[in-house]
């Protein structure tokens, strides 16, 4: 049943979850900025990424304290703070509609789009979540859990509502993501429609085909449209992974051996290897580049074994994530918390073509896949300082190897791998890709065995609800 029927005609986040008793005197630009900042901290940082989403996707691993998180003894993700920020975004919408500040329609549109992005992360992590009855404060302290299959169509409706609100010209001053550039917000909204569609491709192919075709051509057009929150450099605003690694001087996380091997699986290495992880050396931190070698730490070892390995070898014998992912472009903590990058749109088109949702079949799928890889290489080459380019001979060789692999093993395996690689450090998107496409060869049970009850599975497939 469509969620619009369940809600008696309400068709978007702009039309329900409103609290008529909420004070309306706050500045909506300040509330918007606060919500964007808080959601960035909720999806990116020392705990959220390095002890959370990166472990679910097995991009990185703990190298010394490996008992709990890396071996899935405890599997958690954001919950209450997500809803706090979602509630702030609800207030932005109310304030925009009731007080009619400058750029009221664009304020509401940005709030809706950001809510959709956050709600999709929540439902992808947990499944059924409070949604239709959420964000009502004291009016409903025990909201019902809405089935995930009803949430997705509602989120698509919400994006259509937001797109209808967007007005040309400058957007609100409180937008810390795109600086009020409403063209970029429109493209991001269409990109989210494509994400919703491809995520539902198996469960609801008719919905998937419809929303992908509605958004195709209107989503991100280049790396210039990449959507992320950039942290600041002050102690209050830099990301917490930077605090862990460079302020506190801890050395808790290495690149996962599995992820590094995936980047090295062909005779031609993935050019992004040098942008994603440090080269190994025999030095102590800070590790020195120059060896040309990349080696990860075995994923999820038992703690005693991991500690023995860590203390018996030079610290830099295993590759760490490149400092860009904690220190940011300035080197002082202003990393990016990704929301959507251009290569995701392209690789979604690749899968949509392979599935027959858009025209072109496997030939078009391979073209889009190639474009996605080259766009990702170009982005990380420009941002990290790595000497890589999507038009280089190294990129040509790597792309040829990927396309040959596609011919041999099909789209689910190869597009799955490439989506996973492209989602490096992008909240739970890489884990979502593995759960959906089930590509083989890389992710698996912790080396030391699971520390928790995974009910016979190699990895968690859902986050447990908070107690």
C-alpha positions in Angstrom: 0.0 0.0 0.0 1.4 3.4 -0.9 2.3 5.6 2.1 0.2 8.4 0.7 -2.9 6.2 1.4 -1.7 5.4 4.8 -1.3 9.1 5.6 -4.7 10.0 4.2 -3.3 12.0 1.3 -0.1 13.5 2.8 2.6 12.9 0.3 5.9 14.3 1.7 7.9 15.2 4.7 6.7 18.8 4.2 3.2 17.8 5.0 3.4 15.7 8.1 5.5 15.3 11.3 4.8 18.9 12.1 4.4 20.0 15.7 1.9 22.9 16.0 3.1 23.6 19.6 6.7 24.3 18.6 7.9 27.9 19.2 8.6 29.7 15.9 10.9 32.5 17.0 14.2 30.9 16.2 16.3 31.9 13.1 15.7 29.1 10.6 19.1 29.7 9.0 20.8 29.0 12.3 18.7 25.9 12.9 19.5 24.6 9.4 23.2 25.1 9.9 23.1 23.4 13.2 21.3 20.4 11.8 23.7 20.0 8.9 26.7 20.2 11.2 25.2 17.7 13.7 24.3 15.2 11.0 27.9 15.4 9.6 29.2 14.6 13.1 26.7 11.7 13.3 27.9 10.1 10.1 31.6 10.9 10.1 34.3 10.7 12.8 36.3 8.6 15.1 33.5 6.6 16.5 30.9 6.9 13.7 33.3 6.0 10.9 36.3 4.3 12.3 34.5 2.2 14.9 31.3 2.0 12.9 30.5 2.3 9.2 34.1 1.6 8.0 34.1 -1.7 10.0 30.8 -2.7 8.5 32.3 -2.3 5.0 35.7 -3.6 6.1 37.6 -0.7 4.6 39.7 -0.3 7.8 40.2 -2.3 10.9 41.4 -1.8 14.4 45.0 -2.9 14.8 45.3 -3.2 18.6 41.9 -3.1 20.4 40.1 -5.6 18.2 37.8 -7.4 20.6 34.5 -5.5 20.1 33.9 -3.4 17.1 36.1 -5.0 14.4 34.8 -8.4 15.3 31.2 -7.3 15.6 30.9 -7.9 19.3 28.8 -4.8 19.4 27.2 -3.3 16.4 25.7 0.1 16.8 24.9 3.2 14.8 23.4 6.6 15.3 19.8 6.9 16.5 18.7 9.5 19.0 21.0 12.2 17.6 19.7 11.5 14.1 16.2 12.2 15.3 17.3 15.3 17.1 18.7 16.7 13.9 15.6 15.5 12.0 13.5 17.4 14.5 15.7 20.5 13.9 15.0 20.2 10.2 11.3 19.9 10.9 11.6 23.2 12.7 13.3 24.8 9.7 10.3 23.8 7.6 7.8 25.2 10.1 9.7 28.4 10.5 10.0 28.9 6.8 6.3 28.4 6.2 5.1 30.4 9.2 7.5 33.3 9.3 8.2 33.6 5.5 11.9 34.7 5.8 13.9 35.4 2.7 14.3 32.3 0.6 11.5 30.6 2.6 10.8 28.1 -0.2 14.4 27.2 -0.7 14.9 26.8 3.1 12.1 24.3 3.2 13.4 22.5 0.1 16.9 22.1 1.6 15.4 20.9 4.9 13.3 18.3 3.1 16.1 17.0 1.0 18.4 16.7 4.0 15.7 14.9 5.9 15.3 12.4 3.1 19.1 11.8 3.1 19.1 11.2 6.8 15.9 9.1 6.9 17.3 6.8 4.2 20.4 6.2 6.2 18.4 5.3 9.2 16.0 2.9 7.4 18.9 1.3 5.6 20.7 0.7 8.9 17.7 -0.5 10.9 14.9 -1.5 8.6 11.6 -0.4 10.0 11.9 2.9 11.9 9.7 5.6 13.5 8.7 7.7 10.5 5.1 8.6 9.9 4.5 9.3 13.6 8.0 10.5 14.4 9.1 14.1 15.3 5.9 15.0 17.1 7.4 15.7 20.5 5.2 15.3 23.5 2.2 14.7 21.3 3.5 11.2 20.5 6.3 9.8 22.7 5.9 6.3 21.4 5.7 6.5 17.6 4.9 3.4 15.6 7.6 1.9 13.4 6.8 2.3 9.7 7.8 -0.6 7.4 10.7 0.1 5.2 8.8 -0.7 2.0 6.5 2.2 2.8 9.2 4.6 3.7 11.0 4.5 0.3 8.0 5.7 -1.8 7.4 8.4 0.8 10.9 9.7 0.5 10.6 9.8 -3.3 7.4 11.9 -2.9 9.2 14.2 -0.5 12.0 14.8 -3.0 9.4 15.7 -5.7 7.9 18.1 -3.2 11.3 19.7 -2.5 12.1 19.9 -6.2 8.8 21.7 -6.8 9.7 24.3 -4.1 13.1 25.2 -5.4 13.4 28.7 -6.8 16.1 30.0 -9.0 18.7 32.4 -7.5 20.6 32.3 -4.3 19.5 30.1 -1.4 19.5 30.5 2.3 22.5 31.9 4.2 22.4 29.0 6.7 23.2 26.3 4.1 26.7 25.0 5.0 26.7 22.2 2.4 26.2 24.0 -0.9 26.3 27.7 0.2 22.8 28.3 -1.1 23.4 27.0 -4.6 20.0 25.7 -5.4 21.0 24.1 -8.7 23.3 21.8 -6.8 20.5 21.0 -4.3 18.2 20.2 -7.2 20.9 17.8 -8.6 21.5 16.2 -5.2 17.7 15.6 -4.8 17.6 13.9 -8.1 20.7 11.9 -7.2 18.9 10.8 -4.0 15.9 9.6 -6.1 18.3 7.5 -8.1 19.8 6.1 -4.9 16.4 5.2 -3.6 15.5 3.6 -6.9 18.6 1.4 -7.3 18.5 0.4 -3.6 14.9 -0.9 -4.2 15.8 -2.6 -7.5 15.2 -6.1 -6.3 12.4 -5.5 -3.8 10.3 -3.1 -6.0 11.6 -3.0 -9.6 8.7 -1.0 -10.9 9.3 1.8 -8.3 13.0 1.6 -9.1 12.6 2.0 -12.8 10.1 4.9 -12.4 12.2 7.0 -10.0 15.5 6.4 -11.8 14.0 7.5 -15.1 12.4 10.5 -13.5 15.8 11.6 -12.1 18.1 10.4 -14.9 19.8 13.4 -16.5 18.9 15.8 -13.7 21.2 14.5 -11.0 24.9 15.5 -10.4 26.6 16.5 -13.7 30.2 16.5 -12.6 32.5 16.5 -9.6 31.7 20.1 -9.2 28.3 19.0 -7.9 29.7 16.7 -5.3 27.7 17.0 -2.1 29.4 16.9 1.3 29.7 18.8 4.6 33.2 20.2 5.2 34.2 20.3 8.8 36.0 23.3 10.2 39.5 23.6 11.7 38.7 24.9 15.2 38.6 22.4 18.1 34.8 22.7 18.2 34.3 22.1 14.5 37.0 19.7 13.2 36.0 16.1 12.8 36.6 13.6 15.6 38.8 11.2 13.6 41.3 14.0 13.2 41.1 14.5 17.0 41.8 10.8 17.5 44.7 10.5 15.0 46.5 13.8 15.1 45.5 15.6 18.3 45.4 12.6 20.7 48.2 10.9 18.7 46.5 7.5 18.7 47.3 4.8 16.2 44.2 2.6 16.4 43.2 2.1 12.7 44.9 0.6 9.6 43.6 0.0 6.1 42.0 -3.4 5.9 44.1 -6.0 4.1 40.9 -7.1 2.3 40.3 -3.6 0.9 43.9 -3.1 -0.1 43.9 -6.4 -1.9 40.7 -5.5 -3.8 42.4 -2.3 -5.0 45.4 -4.5 -6.2 43.4 -7.4 -7.6 44.3 -6.8 -11.3 47.7 -6.5 -12.9 47.1 -2.8 -13.0 46.4 -1.4 -9.5 43.5 0.9 -8.9 45.0 4.4 -9.2 42.9 5.5 -6.1 45.1 3.2 -4.0 47.6 6.1 -3.5 44.8 8.5 -2.6 43.1 6.1 -0.2 45.9 4.6 1.8 49.5 5.4 2.8 52.5 3.5 1.5 54.3 1.3 3.9 57.6 2.0 5.4 59.9 0.8 8.2 59.5 4.1 10.1 57.4 5.1 13.1 54.5 7.6 12.5 54.2 9.8 10.7 54.7 7.1 8.0 56.9 8.0 5.1 55.8 7.6 1.5 58.3 6.4 -1.1 58.3 2.6 -0.9 55.5 2.2 -3.5 54.1 -0.7 -1.4 50.7 -1.0 0.1 49.7 -3.6 2.7 46.7 -3.7 5.0 46.2 -5.2 8.4 44.3 -8.5 8.6 40.6 -7.6 9.3 39.3 -8.3 12.8 42.1 -10.4 14.4 41.7 -11.6 17.9 43.1 -9.0 20.2 46.0 -10.9 21.6 47.1 -11.9 18.1 46.6 -8.4 16.8 48.6 -6.9 19.6 51.4 -9.4 19.1 51.6 -8.5 15.4 51.4 -4.8 16.1 54.2 -4.8 18.7 56.6 -7.1 16.7 56.7 -5.0 13.5 57.5 -1.4 12.6 54.4 0.6 13.1 54.3 1.7 9.4 54.5 -1.8 8.0 50.8 -1.6 7.4 49.1 1.1 5.4 46.9 3.6 7.2 44.1 5.7 5.6 45.6 8.7 3.9 45.6 11.8 6.2 43.1 13.5 3.9 40.3 11.5 5.4 40.9 12.8 8.8 42.9 16.0 8.4 41.1 17.3 5.3 42.6 19.4 2.5 44.1 21.9 5.0 45.7 19.3 7.2 43.9 20.7 10.2 40.7 18.6 10.5 38.4 20.0 7.8 37.7 16.6 6.2 34.6 16.0 4.0 31.6 14.1 5.3 30.2 12.7 2.0 26.6 12.9 1.1 26.8 12.0 -2.6 29.6 12.1 -5.2 29.2 12.3 -9.0 30.6 8.8 -9.5 27.7 7.3 -7.6 25.2 8.8 -10.1 27.3 7.3 -13.0 27.6 3.9 -11.5 23.9 3.9 -10.7 23.3 4.5 -14.4 25.5 1.6 -15.1 23.5 -0.8 -13.0 20.2 0.6 -14.2 21.3 0.0 -17.8 22.5 -3.6 -16.9 19.1 -4.2 -15.3 17.1 -2.8 -18.2 15.8 0.2 -16.3 17.3 2.6 -18.8 18.3 1.9 -22.4 21.6 0.5 -23.6 22.1 -2.8 -21.9 25.6 -4.0 -21.0 27.3 -1.8 -23.6 25.9 1.3 -21.9 26.5 -0.1 -18.5 30.2 -0.5 -19.2 30.4 3.0 -20.6 28.8 4.4 -17.4 31.0 2.2 -15.3 34.1 3.6 -17.0 33.0 7.2 -16.6 32.3 6.5 -12.9 35.8 5.1 -12.2 37.5 8.0 -14.1 35.4 10.6 -12.3 36.3 9.1 -8.9 40.0 9.0 -9.8 39.8 12.6 -10.9 38.1 13.7 -7.7 40.5 12.1 -5.4 43.5 13.2 -7.5 42.4 16.8 -7.2 41.6 16.6 -3.5 44.2 14.5 -1.9 47.4 15.6 -3.7 47.9 12.0 -5.1 49.4 12.1 -8.6 46.5 10.3 -10.3 44.3 11.3 -13.2 41.3 9.7 -14.8 42.8 10.3 -18.2 46.2 8.7 -17.4 47.7 5.5 -18.8 47.4 3.9 -15.4 43.7 4.7 -15.4 43.3 3.3 -18.9 44.9 0.0 -17.8 42.8 -0.3 -14.7 39.6 0.5 -16.6 40.4 -2.1 -19.2 40.9 -4.7 -16.5 37.6 -3.8 -14.8 35.7 -4.0 -18.1 37.2 -7.4 -18.9 36.1 -8.5 -15.5 32.6 -7.3 -16.2 32.5 -9.4 -19.3 33.7 -12.5 -17.4 31.7 -12.1 -14.1 28.7 -9.9 -14.7 27.4 -6.6 -13.4 26.5 -7.7 -9.8 30.0 -8.7 -9.0 31.9 -5.9 -10.8 29.5 -3.0 -10.3 29.2 -4.2 -6.7 33.0 -4.1 -6.2 33.2 -0.7 -7.8 30.3 0.9 -5.9 31.9 -0.5 -2.7 35.3 1.0 -3.6 33.8 4.3 -4.6 31.9 4.6 -1.3 35.2 4.5 0.8 34.6 6.6 4.0 31.0 7.3 2.9 28.9 6.4 6.0 27.1 3.1 5.5 26.8 3.2 1.7 29.6 0.6 1.1 28.0 -1.9 3.5 24.6 -1.3 1.9 26.1 -2.2 -1.5 27.5 -5.5 -0.2 24.2 -6.4 1.4 22.3 -5.6 -1.8 24.5 -7.0 -4.5 26.3 -9.7 -2.4 29.5 -9.5 -4.5 32.0 -12.0 -3.4 35.7 -12.2 -2.7 36.4 -9.5 -0.2 34.1 -9.0 2.7 33.8 -11.9 5.1 33.9 -13.0 8.8 36.5 -11.4 11.0 39.9 -13.1 10.8 39.6 -14.0 14.5 36.0 -15.0 14.3 33.0 -12.9 15.3 32.9 -11.7 18.9 29.1 -11.4 18.8 26.2 -13.5 17.7 25.8 -12.9 13.9 23.2 -15.7 13.7 25.3 -17.7 11.3 26.1 -14.8 9.0 29.6 -13.6 8.1 28.7 -9.9 8.7 25.9 -8.0 10.3 23.0 -7.3 7.9 21.1 -5.0 10.2 21.9 -2.7 13.1 20.3 -3.7 16.4 17.8 -1.2 17.7 19.2 0.8 20.7 18.0 -0.5 24.1 
